[in-house]
Amino acid sequence: METVVLADSCCDLPRSYIEENKVPAMSISVRFKGKEYPGDFGKSLEFKYFYDEVRKGEIATSSQENTYSFAEKFRSFVLENKAVIYIGLSSALSGTVNNAFMASEQILEEYPKADITVIDSLCASAGGGLLVYYAVEMLKRGASKDEIVKFVEENKLKVNHWFTVEDLVYLKRGGRLSGTAAAIGTLLDIKPIMHVDNAGRLVPVTKVKGRKKSIKALAEQLDARIIREEEQTIFISHADCIQDATTLKNIILDKHKFKEIIICDIGPTIGAHSGPGTLALFFLGEKR
């Protein structure tokens, strides 16, 4: 039975990779300027335009993919006699993966022989994208469904996510920072360094003064935590700050050698909460 690796649009993989490898993805939409935009990796809502408008004060809100849409997608694969691995956005950040679990139970009632595995990645943005990437690459090399599921489950809590943001106002809007802390932090040019913990939550770890130091701090986390670097593909993602992403890439390449570094955009669904200027680094370590 052929296996399909199903992603969602919050994985923030480059659209070129999604298209070249024919990776199916659930659409986690965003409501912006009075319109609902599907999560389709920048086809319907161009990233640069989105972040330019957010900088001007526009507010975006994200939604979750519903059970019906998952059931329809799962059913289509079952009818094609395909097994499914869905690697979903952290359940601590969205109800999407829980809807996928419910949909898979529904489909299994209809088709008892269906082969559907739903994985709560406990990851966000290109952290989940990194797991999707490895799963797709394993599939291309002929790995079985069980081998891929085993790899993802064994490694999902080894995916390091390290983030910083340019403007604290977006964390304040999302309730992750008080108004007073945001105001003081902005005045003093304080930049938080955050990661996604083992429960799949975005949490602050430390803080530094200034953008340059925050970029360096991300690189230092990689210095301290990465394992088997020459075997790894790592991701750097950014919310309309490609120069900072390139700076981060060059800093880490001064000390490390990787199989590949992929720079990708943070899509509107994640970017609605973190804001323009968000910069993130993703790699495998012994632990998060």
N, C-alpha and C positions, 0 to 999 in steps of 0.2 A: 504494500500500500504506500502510495506517495505521501510524503509529509510536507506540510506547509507551515512556515514560520509566519505567524500573524503579529504585526506590530500595531501601535497606535501612533497618532500624529504627535504625541508628546515625547516620542523618542528622539526627536530633533536630529535624525540622521539627514545628511544632505539629500536633496531631492534627486540629484544625479545618481546616488547609490540606490535609492528606492526604485527608481525607474529602470536603471541598468540591470538590477537583480530581480525585478518584478516582485518586489516585496509587498504583499497586500497589507493595508493598514486601516484601522478604524479611525474615523474622523472625530476628534474632540474639538468642538467648534468654539468660536469666540464671538461675543456680541460686541459690535464696535460701530459707533456713529449711527445707531439705530438699525443696524443690519446684522443678520447672523451669517458669519463666514465659516465655511467648513475648514477643518484642519487638513489641508492638502499640501503642506510643505511649500507654501508660498505662491501657489498658482492663482488662488482667488484673492488673496490679500498679500500684496508684496511687502516684504519685511521692512525695507527701508522706509516706505510710505507709512507703515504702521508706527514705527518708532518715531518718525518725524512728527506725526500727529499727536502721539502720546506726550512728547516733549512740549507740545503746545497746550497741553491740558486735557486732551481727550482721555476718557476712561474706558477701558475694555473689561468685560467680565467673561469668564469661561464657564462652560457647562460640562456635563459628563455624558458619555455615550450610554444610551439606554439599553435595557434588556432586549427589547424587540429587535433593535439593529444587530446586536450580537447574535441573537437566535437566527435571524435571516442570513447572516454571514456564515455562521457555523453550518446551517442547513445546506447552504450552497456547496460547501466543501464536502459534506457527508454524501450528498447526491452525486458528487464527482468521485466518490470512493477515495477521499483523501483524509489523512490524519492531520490534526491541527495542534500546533503549539502556540498559544497566545501568551505573549510576554507583556504584561500590563503595567501602567503607571502605578506607583506606590498607593496602597490602600489608605495610607495615612494622609494623602494629599487629595484624593478623589474617590468617589464611589464607583468609578468606572469598572475597576477590576471585580468588584462585588457583583455588579450587574452581569459581567461576563460569567462568573461562577453560576449565577442563577440561570442564565441562558443555556449554559452547558448542561445543567441538570434537566432543563426542559427538553433539549434536543435528545438527551439520552433516554428520556421517557418515550419520545417518538421513535427513536432509532437506537435500540439497545446495543447494537454492535458499533455504534459510532465511537471514534477514537479522538477524544478532545481533552487536551491538557491546558488548564488555565494556570499561569504562574503569576503570583503577586511579586513583582520584581523588588519591591521596597526601594525602588530607584526612581529618579526623576530626570527629565531632560535626557541628555546624551549618556547619562548613567544607564538608563534603560536601553538607550540606543547602542551602547557598548555590548550589552548582552544580546540584543537582536543581531548586531553585526557578527559576533562570534558564532551565534546559532546558525545564521545564514551561511557563513563561511564553512562551518562544519557540514552543513547539509550539502553544499557544493562539492565537498570532498568525499561524500558518500556515507557520512555518519548516519546511524539509525536514529529514530525518534527517541528511543530510550536513552541513547548516549547523549543526545542533545539536552534532553530534560535533566539528566543527571548532572551534566556540566553546569547548566544554568542554576540549578538549585544549590550546587556545591559552591558556586562562585559569586552568587548575587550579593552576599554580605562581605565580599572582598572588593566590591566596586567602590573605589574612593570617589567622592564628589566634593570638590572644593570650589567655593563660590566667593565672589566679592561683588559689590554693587557700586555704582557711581553716585546714585542719589538715594538718600534714606527715605524720601517721601513715600516711595512705593511699598517699602516694608511697613511703614506706619499705616498706610491704607489697608494693608492686608492683616493688620493686627499683630504683626510680629515685632513691633517696636512702638513704644509709647510716643506720644507727641512731644513730650519734654525731651526724651532721649534723642529723638530725631532732630529736634531744633538745636540741641547742644552739639550733637555729632556733626551736623551741617556747619555750624559756626566754627568748630575746631577742626574741620576737614577730617573727621574720623571715618574710617572705612572698616566695616565688619568683615571678618573672615568666617565663613559658615561651611557646614557640611551637612550631608544627609546621614542620619544616625541609623542604627540597626532596626529601629522601628519604622524607618522610612520617612522620618520627619526632617524638615529643614531647620537646623538649630545653629545659633551663633557659637563660635568656639573662642575667638579672640578678636582683637581689633588693633588697627595700626593707623598711623597718621599719613594721609596722602595716597594718591592713586599709585604712584610708582612703588611705594612700599607694599601696597596691597597686592600688586602683580608679583612682586618678588616673594611675598609670603605664600602665594599659591605654589610657586616653584619650589619653595623650601619644604612644603608638605610632600611634594613628589620626591624630593631628595631623601626625605626621612622614611618614606613608606613604600616606594615601588619595589617590586620583586621581578626577577627574570626580565629585565627591561628589554633586552634584545629580541625577545619573543613577542613583545607586546605591541599592539596598536593602541594608541592613546588618542583621546579626543579633547580638543579645546573648543568650547562653544562661546558665542558672544551675541549680545543684543545690540547690534549696530555699532560695534567698536572693533572693527577688523584690525586696526593698527595696534590696539592693545593685545589682541589675540596673537598677532604676529610677533610682538615684543615678547610675550610669554613663551611662544614657541622658540624664539632665538635664545632666550635665557636658559631654558632647559636643555636645548641642544648643545650648549657650551659644556655641559657636564655629562650628558647621557646620549645613548644611541638606541633608537627604537626600530622596530620593524617598520612602523609607519606612524605618522602624526596626521590626523584628519581635523581640519578646522571646519566647523559648521555653525549655522545660525541657530539661535534660540528662537523658536517660533512664538507667535502671539499668545498661545494658550499659557505657556510658562512665563513669557515676557510681560503679560498683563499683571502678574504678581510681583515680578522682580524689577521690572522697569528697564528702559534703555541704559546701556552702559554696563549691564551685567556681564561678568566674565567668569567662566567656569572651566575646570580641569577635571578629567576623568581618567582613571587608570586602575589596574588591579594591584592590591597589596595583600599582605597576610591577613589583614582585617581592615575595616573602615577606620 
